[in-house]
Amino acid sequence: MAAIRPLDVIAKKWTQVTPLRAEDYKFGIENPKKNWEEEAVKANNTYVKAVTAAAQAGRYAGGIKRAGLKKWQDRALKKGPGRFSEGVMIAGPDYEEGFAPFHAEIERVDLPPKLPKGDPANINRVAVIAKALHEKKLALRK
């Protein structure tokens, strides 16, 4: 069986620790690894296929281009940092409820043996978890 901490311990830590990350949230907006506007426009086709009929009509990329990186950063910085910690604390029970089926799935997984550090076969342990979690996600969406 895969080892994982109890669900309530994970949820409590998330609720206590994540609100302290507001500065990290702000930093990420101010210093994106890639240009938000460019990357979001490049992702338009995937978004169109996966998300909404509005995106299928091309409105997703159009809205991004009209806003641009600076407007996105400005609005996110004005609204986000102050709401982040409170939102995480409010969402604690939702986080626990939403993660519960995946936590239970991880507990059920039989992992292949752990091999010496650096052994390429160790990725099989990740693959087993990834497959189980993906199947759980699909099952929950039925």
C-alpha positions in Angstrom: 0.0 0.0 0.0 1.1 3.5 -0.7 2.0 5.5 2.4 0.1 8.8 2.8 -0.7 10.9 5.9 -4.3 10.9 7.1 -6.7 13.1 5.1 -7.5 15.4 8.1 -3.8 16.0 8.7 -3.2 16.9 5.1 -6.2 19.2 5.0 -5.3 20.9 8.3 -1.7 21.5 7.1 -3.0 22.9 3.7 -5.4 25.2 5.6 -2.7 26.4 8.0 0.3 26.6 5.7 -1.1 27.8 2.4 -2.5 31.1 3.7 1.1 32.0 4.6 2.0 31.8 0.9 0.3 35.1 -0.2 3.7 36.7 -0.9 4.6 33.7 -3.1 1.2 34.2 -4.9 2.0 37.9 -5.5 5.5 37.1 -6.6 4.3 34.6 -9.1 2.0 37.1 -10.7 4.6 39.8 -10.8 7.3 37.4 -12.1 5.7 34.8 -14.3 8.0 32.1 -15.7 6.5 32.8 -19.1 4.5 35.6 -20.6 0.9 35.0 -19.5 -0.5 36.6 -22.6 1.6 34.7 -25.1 1.2 31.3 -23.3 -2.5 31.7 -22.9 -3.0 32.6 -26.6 -0.9 29.5 -27.6 -3.2 27.4 -25.4 -6.3 28.6 -27.1 -6.9 25.5 -29.2 -6.6 23.2 -26.1 -8.9 25.5 -24.2 -11.4 25.6 -27.0 -11.6 21.8 -27.1 -11.6 21.2 -23.4 -13.5 24.0 -21.7 -16.4 26.0 -23.3 -18.5 26.8 -26.3 -17.5 30.4 -25.9 -13.9 29.4 -26.4 -14.9 27.4 -29.5 -16.1 30.7 -31.0 -12.6 32.3 -30.4 -13.6 34.7 -27.7 -11.0 33.3 -25.3 -8.0 34.5 -27.3 -9.7 37.8 -28.2 -10.3 38.7 -24.6 -6.7 37.8 -23.6 -5.4 40.0 -26.4 -7.6 42.9 -25.4 -6.5 42.7 -21.8 -2.8 42.0 -22.3 -0.3 41.0 -19.7 -0.2 44.4 -17.9 -4.0 44.6 -17.3 -4.0 41.0 -16.1 -1.2 41.6 -13.7 -2.8 44.9 -12.5 -6.1 43.3 -11.8 -4.7 40.2 -10.2 -2.4 42.2 -7.9 -5.2 44.5 -6.8 -7.6 41.7 -6.1 -5.7 38.5 -5.4 -3.2 38.9 -2.6 -5.7 40.2 -0.1 -8.2 37.5 -1.0 -5.8 34.6 -1.2 -5.3 33.7 2.5 -8.9 34.2 3.4 -10.0 32.2 0.4 -7.8 29.3 1.4 -9.0 29.3 4.9 -12.6 29.4 3.8 -12.0 26.6 1.3 -10.4 24.2 3.9 -13.5 22.0 4.1 -14.0 22.1 0.4 -10.4 21.1 -0.2 -10.7 18.2 2.2 -13.9 17.0 0.6 -12.5 17.4 -2.9 -9.3 15.6 -2.1 -10.9 12.8 -0.1 -11.6 10.5 -3.0 -8.0 10.9 -4.3 -6.6 10.4 -0.8 -8.6 7.2 -0.6 -7.4 6.1 -4.0 -3.7 6.7 -3.0 -4.2 4.6 0.1 -5.5 1.7 -2.1 -2.6 1.7 -4.5 -0.1 -1.1 -4.4 3.2 0.4 -5.4 6.0 -1.5 -7.1 9.1 -2.0 -4.9 11.2 1.1 -4.3 14.6 0.7 -5.9 17.9 2.5 -5.2 17.9 6.2 -5.6 18.3 7.2 -9.3 17.1 3.9 -10.7 15.0 4.7 -13.8 12.5 2.0 -12.8 11.4 4.1 -9.8 9.3 6.1 -12.3 7.0 3.1 -12.4 5.9 4.0 -8.9 4.8 7.4 -10.2 3.1 5.9 -13.2 1.0 3.6 -10.9 -0.2 6.6 -8.8 -0.8 8.8 -11.9 -2.9 6.0 -13.6 -5.0 5.4 -10.4 -5.6 9.1 -9.9 -6.5 9.7 -13.6 -9.0 6.8 -13.5 -10.5 8.1 -10.3 -10.9 11.6 -11.8 -12.7 10.1 -14.8 -14.9 8.0 -12.7 -15.9 11.0 -10.6 -17.0 12.9 -13.7 -19.5 10.3 -14.8 
